[in-house]
Amino acid sequence: MKRFTKNIGMLLLAIWLIAWGLVALVPALSGLGLVLAVLAIAAGIFILLDR
């Protein structure tokens, strides 16, 4: 199995970007604001820690 990335921060950022795009396109997913906020904070922390 091929690894997408070794950097968990970049992986979380990629997931956040995909989720944000889906929320913008599908109005029924607008309740995911809190989940996206937590995911963005986690991605930022991991990127700052260079992990």
GUMI-161343 format. One record per atom (N, C-alpha, C): residue in one letter; atom name; x, y, z; residue number from 1. Coordinates in nm, 3 decimals, decimal comma. Example, Ala and Ser with C-alpha at 12.3 -4.5 7.8 and 13.67 -1.06 7.14 Angstrom:
<rs>
R   r    a         u         v         w     k
R   A    N     1,319    -0,569     0,780     1
R   A   CA     1,230    -0,450     0,780     1
R   A    C     1,320    -0,330     0,780     1
R   S    N     1,285    -0,225     0,708     2
R   S   CA     1,367    -0,106     0,714     2
R   S    C     1,290     0,003     0,787     2
</rs>
This chain:
<rs>
R   r    a         u         v         w     k
R   M    N     0,084    -0,119     0,000     1
R   M   CA     0,000     0,000     0,000     1
R   M    C     0,088     0,125     0,000     1
R   K    N     0,060     0,214    -0,091     2
R   K   CA     0,139     0,335    -0,103     2
R   K    C     0,094     0,438    -0,001     2
R   R    N     0,189     0,499     0,067     3
R   R   CA     0,157     0,604     0,164     3
R   R    C     0,140     0,736     0,091     3
R   F    N     0,034     0,808     0,126     4
R   F   CA     0,009     0,936     0,062     4
R   F    C     0,108     1,041     0,110     4
R   T    N     0,130     1,045     0,239     5
R   T   CA     0,223     1,142     0,295     5
R   T    C     0,270     1,096     0,431     5
R   K    N     0,392     1,131     0,465     6
R   K   CA     0,444     1,099     0,598     6
R   K    C     0,407     1,208     0,698     6
R   N    N     0,368     1,323     0,647     7
R   N   CA     0,339     1,438     0,731     7
R   N    C     0,190     1,439     0,766     7
R   I    N     0,157     1,408     0,890     8
R   I   CA     0,016     1,401     0,931     8
R   I    C    -0,052     1,537     0,922     8
R   G    N     0,022     1,644     0,942     9
R   G   CA    -0,035     1,777     0,931     9
R   G    C    -0,084     1,806     0,790     9
R   M    N    -0,005     1,769     0,691    10
R   M   CA    -0,045     1,788     0,552    10
R   M    C    -0,162     1,697     0,515    10
R   L    N    -0,165     1,577     0,570    11
R   L   CA    -0,276     1,487     0,545    11
R   L    C    -0,406     1,545     0,603    11
R   L    N    -0,399     1,597     0,726    12
R   L   CA    -0,516     1,660     0,787    12
R   L    C    -0,560     1,783     0,709    12
R   L    N    -0,463     1,859     0,660    13
R   L   CA    -0,495     1,977     0,579    13
R   L    C    -0,566     1,936     0,451    13
R   A    N    -0,520     1,830     0,388    14
R   A   CA    -0,585     1,781     0,266    14
R   A    C    -0,728     1,737     0,294    14
R   I    N    -0,748     1,666     0,405    15
R   I   CA    -0,883     1,622     0,443    15
R   I    C    -0,972     1,744     0,470    15
R   W    N    -0,915     1,845     0,539    16
R   W   CA    -0,992     1,965     0,569    16
R   W    C    -1,034     2,038     0,441    16
R   L    N    -0,941     2,049     0,347    17
R   L   CA    -0,974     2,117     0,222    17
R   L    C    -1,084     2,045     0,144    17
R   I    N    -1,076     1,913     0,140    18
R   I   CA    -1,180     1,835     0,072    18
R   I    C    -1,314     1,852     0,143    18
R   A    N    -1,313     1,843     0,276    19
R   A   CA    -1,437     1,857     0,353    19
R   A    C    -1,495     1,996     0,337    19
R   W    N    -1,411     2,099     0,338    20
R   W   CA    -1,458     2,237     0,323    20
R   W    C    -1,523     2,256     0,186    20
R   G    N    -1,463     2,198     0,083    21
R   G   CA    -1,521     2,205    -0,049    21
R   G    C    -1,656     2,136    -0,057    21
R   L    N    -1,668     2,021     0,009    22
R   L   CA    -1,796     1,950     0,010    22
R   L    C    -1,903     2,029     0,084    22
R   V    N    -1,866     2,091     0,195    23
R   V   CA    -1,962     2,173     0,271    23
R   V    C    -2,009     2,290     0,186    23
R   A    N    -1,919     2,350     0,109    24
R   A   CA    -1,957     2,462     0,025    24
R   A    C    -2,050     2,419    -0,089    24
R   L    N    -2,032     2,297    -0,138    25
R   L   CA    -2,112     2,249    -0,251    25
R   L    C    -2,244     2,186    -0,210    25
R   V    N    -2,247     2,122    -0,093    26
R   V   CA    -2,366     2,048    -0,049    26
R   V    C    -2,421     2,117     0,077    26
R   P    N    -2,528     2,194     0,065    27
R   P   CA    -2,583     2,268     0,178    27
R   P    C    -2,623     2,179     0,297    27
R   A    N    -2,655     2,053     0,273    28
R   A   CA    -2,697     1,963     0,380    28
R   A    C    -2,581     1,934     0,477    28
R   L    N    -2,458     1,959     0,435    29
R   L   CA    -2,342     1,932     0,520    29
R   L    C    -2,298     2,054     0,600    29
R   S    N    -2,379     2,158     0,604    30
R   S   CA    -2,338     2,282     0,670    30
R   S    C    -2,321     2,268     0,821    30
R   G    N    -2,370     2,161     0,881    31
R   G   CA    -2,357     2,140     1,024    31
R   G    C    -2,220     2,090     1,067    31
R   L    N    -2,128     2,077     0,975    32
R   L   CA    -1,996     2,025     1,007    32
R   L    C    -1,896     2,133     1,045    32
R   G    N    -1,944     2,252     1,076    33
R   G   CA    -1,854     2,363     1,108    33
R   G    C    -1,762     2,336     1,225    33
R   L    N    -1,814     2,277     1,331    34
R   L   CA    -1,731     2,248     1,449    34
R   L    C    -1,627     2,142     1,416    34
R   V    N    -1,665     2,041     1,342    35
R   V   CA    -1,569     1,936     1,304    35
R   V    C    -1,458     1,994     1,218    35
R   L    N    -1,494     2,081     1,124    36
R   L   CA    -1,393     2,143     1,039    36
R   L    C    -1,300     2,234     1,119    36
R   A    N    -1,355     2,303     1,217    37
R   A   CA    -1,271     2,390     1,301    37
R   A    C    -1,169     2,308     1,380    37
R   V    N    -1,213     2,198     1,438    38
R   V   CA    -1,121     2,111     1,514    38
R   V    C    -1,017     2,051     1,421    38
R   L    N    -1,058     2,008     1,303    39
R   L   CA    -0,965     1,952     1,206    39
R   L    C    -0,862     2,055     1,162    39
R   A    N    -0,905     2,179     1,142    40
R   A   CA    -0,812     2,286     1,102    40
R   A    C    -0,711     2,314     1,212    40
R   I    N    -0,755     2,316     1,337    41
R   I   CA    -0,663     2,339     1,449    41
R   I    C    -0,562     2,226     1,459    41
R   A    N    -0,609     2,103     1,448    42
R   A   CA    -0,519     1,987     1,455    42
R   A    C    -0,417     1,991     1,342    42
R   A    N    -0,461     2,022     1,221    43
R   A   CA    -0,370     2,028     1,108    43
R   A    C    -0,265     2,137     1,130    43
R   G    N    -0,308     2,252     1,178    44
R   G   CA    -0,213     2,361     1,204    44
R   G    C    -0,110     2,324     1,309    44
R   I    N    -0,152     2,258     1,414    45
R   I   CA    -0,059     2,218     1,520    45
R   I    C     0,044     2,118     1,466    45
R   F    N    -0,006     2,017     1,392    46
R   F   CA     0,087     1,917     1,338    46
R   F    C     0,183     1,977     1,236    46
R   I    N     0,137     2,073     1,157    47
R   I   CA     0,226     2,137     1,061    47
R   I    C     0,332     2,219     1,135    47
R   L    N     0,292     2,289     1,241    48
R   L   CA     0,389     2,366     1,320    48
R   L    C     0,491     2,275     1,387    48
R   L    N     0,447     2,156     1,430    49
R   L   CA     0,537     2,061     1,494    49
R   L    C     0,619     1,984     1,390    49
R   D    N     0,591     2,007     1,261    50
R   D   CA     0,660     1,940     1,150    50
R   D    C     0,648     1,790     1,157    50
R   R    N     0,523     1,743     1,174    51
R   R   CA     0,498     1,599     1,181    51
R   R    C     0,408     1,557     1,069    51
</rs>
